[in-house]
Amino acid sequence: MKKATASFMLILCVLLLTHLNDAVQNFDVRQHLSTVSRYDFVKDVVDKNFVPSEIPDGCTPIHLNLVARHGTRAPTKKRMRELERLADHLEVLIREAKEKGSSLQKVPGWLQGWTSPWQGKLKGGELISKGEDELYDLGIRIREKYLDLFSEEYHPDVYPIRATQVPRASASAVAFGMGLFNERGTLGPGRHRAFAVTSESRASDIKLRFHDCCDNYKDFRISQAPAVERLKEPILDEMTSSIARRYELNFTRQDVSSLWFLCKQEASLLDITDQACGLFSPSEVALLEWTDDLEVFILKGYGKSLNYRMGVPLLEDIVQSMEQAITAKEEKHTPGNYEKARLRFAHAETVIPFTCLLGLFLERSEFQQIQKEEPLALPPKPPQSRNWRGSILAPFTGNNMLVLYSCPANSSDKYFVQVLHNERPTPMPGCNGTDFCPFDVFKERIVAPHLKYDYNTLCNVQTKQAIHKSKTSKLSLLLRWLFPRWNDDTQSQKVEL
C-alpha cells in the first residue's frame, strides 16, 4: 500500500513538473507587456469560453466605425533619458561589485558595459517600421473582410479618416490608408492613391483627445499618481530583493522599474527577450505586468467613471454616424453619396475609455455595478486570472470596430451592431453577453446611460471658461475707463490670422 501511494505521488510530481516546464517553455514575454505589447503577438488571444454570433443570412454590413491606437512606437524622449540614467547606474553597480572583490559570475554578460540602444537620440515617440506594418496590414485585412463596404470609389466624405495631431497617430492613419486603398490608385508601382487625414487642434479635440481637454481628469490623474505608486511599491520591493540576491548586485527599486521598462522596449521594439526580460522569471513578469495593468485600470479604465465618461463625445459621434447610415439606407441614397466607414486613429487614452464605455471585459454583475455608479474591485493579483489585461485592451494598434448590419428579413429588428475588439467578436455584458446586438437595444442599454453626462459639466470646462471670460471682461472695462480711445483702436487693429 505504501509503495503504491509513493508511486502515485511520484507520478503526480512528474506530471506537475512536466506541466510547469511546458508552461515556462510556452511563455512568450511579448504577450505580457501590458500596453507596450506589439499587436501581432496578442491580436489572436481570445476568450476560449466565448462563441461568436453567427451572422444571420441576409444581413449585410452597411457601415463601420473604427477606433484604433497608433502602432508600435519608439520610447519618448523622457523615457530614453531614464534608460541612459539606468546605464550610468549599472556601470556604478558593476564597479562597486568589482571593488568588493565579487567574481561577477552571476551577473549576465550583457549588463557589463551595457548602453541604451537609444543613447544620444534627441527625438522620440515616433511610429517605427513595425508599427507601420501593423497598420498597413490591418487596413488590408479590414478591406478583405468587408469587401462590400470598401468597394466604392474613394471620397473623403465616404471614408473619412481622422487622427489626433500627434505625429505617430497621423502616421498610423496614413499607413492604414495605404493598406486599405492599396492598388486602388495610379501612384507608383504599388498603384497607391492619395487620401485625406484630418485632425482637430489638441486644445479642442474632445472626440479623440478628450483626456487632454478635461481639466477635472488631469487633476484626478495628478492626485492619484502617488496612491498608484504606493500600490506598486510592494511588488517592486519584492522584485528588488529577489534580483539583488540572484545577481549579487545592489539594485534599487528604481533600477528594477527601469529594467522592467527596458524589458518591454527590447521585447516589443527589438524582439530581444533574453536580456532585460531574462532577468525576471515568468511569475515575476506576471506580477510586474499586473502592476502596469493596475495603473491602467485606476487612471484610464473602470477605476473611476470620469476616466471613460469623458469619452461620451466620441460615443455620440459613433452613434450619430450609424443613425446617418440607417437614414441613407431607408431613403435609398445613391451609392457614393453617403458615408460607409468612419476611421479614427488615436491613443491608449482613447481606446481604453471607449472600451469601458461599451462595457467590454466585464462580468455581467460588474456591468450592472458601473451602471449603478458602484466601484469595481481592483484586478486580482496573479496567479488569479483576470479579464483586465493591458496587453489585450490596448496593445499598439489595439482597436475597436462597430459594424452596423442591415437585416431586412428580421421581423423585430432591422439593424444590428457587432462589436469587435482587436478584430475579434467580443461579448457585450450590456447586451446579454452577445457580440451581435439589435441597434435599438445597443442604444438603450449601453449608450443611453452614458448620455445623461455632459462633457463640459464632467470636465469643468464651462466654469473655467466663464471665469476666464469674466476676468477678460473686467479688464476690458478697466482699460476702457482708463483709456476712452482704447476700444476704437483695438477694433480697427483686429485682423483674422
Secondary structure by P-SEA (a helix, b strand, c coil): caaaaaaaaaaaaaaaaaaaaaaaaacccccccccccccccccccccccbbbbcccccccccbbbbbbccccccccaaaaaaaaaaaaaaaaaaaaaaaaccccccccccccccccccccccccccccaaaaaaaaaaaaaaaaacccccccccccccbbbbbcccaaaaaaaaaaaaaaacccccccccbbbbbbbbbcccccccccccccccaaaaaaaaaaaaaaaaaaaaaaaaaaaaaaaaccccccaaaaaaaaaaaaaaaacccccccccccccaaaaaaaaaaaaaaaaaccccccccccccaaaaaaaaaaaaaaaaaaaaacccccccccbbbbbbccccaaaaaaaacccccaaaaaaaaaccccccccccccccccccccccccccbbbbbbbbbcccccccbbbbbbccccccccccccccccccaaaaaacccccccccccccccaaaaaaaaaaaaaaaaaaaaaaaccaaaaaaaaacccc
